Amino acid sequence: MVFKRNIVTKILSNGLKADFALVRDEDAFQAALYIDGRHIPGPPLPTPLDPSKGDVTHWMGNRPSVGLTTEEANKILREVHLENSVLEHRKLLQEK
């Protein structure tokens, strides 16, 4: 997993800093959660929370997991999609 940049940063209720980063894993980009610099394994993209809890509609990470608002989740999804579309475009250009 190669770190590219932070997408969203939050300060959690316990005072720890959560960074949602854009990372490249093998042939594609995905999101990764870091809490105080330590990688937290979990889903590679924000996962919908069903049912949502107030403003929190998505989550990432497993033990601990961190909640995200719709706006934060959409920002992460947009960034990952954008980077993957650039990779796909470059791949198509190289095939020509």
C-alpha positions in Angstrom: 0.0 0.0 0.0 1.5 3.3 -1.1 0.3 6.5 0.5 -0.6 9.3 -1.9 -2.3 12.0 0.2 -4.9 12.7 2.9 -8.5 13.3 1.8 -10.3 14.0 5.0 -9.0 14.6 8.6 -11.2 14.4 11.7 -10.6 14.8 15.4 -12.5 12.0 17.2 -14.4 12.4 20.4 -11.5 10.8 22.3 -9.1 13.4 20.9 -7.3 11.1 18.5 -6.8 12.2 14.9 -8.4 10.2 12.1 -7.0 10.6 8.6 -8.8 9.1 5.6 -6.1 8.8 2.9 -5.8 8.0 -0.7 -3.6 5.0 -1.2 -2.5 2.8 -4.1 -2.8 -0.9 -3.5 -1.6 -3.1 -6.4 -3.3 -1.8 -9.6 -5.9 0.6 -8.1 -6.4 3.4 -5.6 -8.6 3.0 -2.5 -9.2 4.8 0.8 -7.4 3.9 4.0 -8.1 4.9 7.6 -5.2 6.0 9.8 -5.7 6.9 13.5 -2.8 8.8 15.0 -0.7 7.5 12.2 -1.5 3.9 12.6 -3.3 2.1 9.8 -6.7 0.6 10.7 -7.7 -2.3 8.5 -11.2 -2.3 7.1 -13.2 -1.7 3.9 -11.4 0.1 1.1 -14.2 2.6 0.7 -16.8 4.2 3.0 -19.5 1.7 3.8 -23.1 2.9 4.2 -24.4 2.7 7.8 -27.8 1.1 8.0 -29.6 2.6 9.8 -27.7 5.9 9.9 -27.1 7.6 13.2 -27.9 11.3 12.9 -25.4 12.9 10.5 -23.3 9.8 10.4 -24.3 7.8 7.3 -21.1 5.9 6.5 -18.2 4.2 8.3 -14.6 3.0 7.7 -12.3 0.8 9.8 -12.6 -2.2 11.9 -12.0 -1.9 15.6 -12.1 1.0 15.9 -14.5 2.2 13.2 -15.0 5.8 12.4 -18.3 7.4 11.3 -18.5 9.7 8.3 -21.1 12.2 7.1 -22.5 11.9 3.6 -20.4 14.9 2.5 -17.2 13.3 3.9 -18.0 9.9 2.3 -18.8 11.5 -1.0 -15.5 13.4 -1.0 -13.6 10.2 -0.4 -15.5 8.3 -3.0 -15.0 11.1 -5.6 -11.2 11.3 -5.0 -10.8 7.5 -5.3 -12.9 7.4 -8.4 -11.0 10.3 -10.0 -7.6 8.7 -9.4 -8.8 5.3 -10.7 -10.2 7.0 -13.8 -6.8 8.6 -14.4 -5.1 5.2 -14.1 -7.6 3.7 -16.6 -7.1 6.6 -19.0 -3.3 6.2 -18.9 -3.7 2.4 -19.4 -5.9 3.0 -22.5 -3.3 5.5 -23.9 -0.5 3.0 -23.5 -2.4 0.3 -25.3 -2.7 2.5 -28.4 
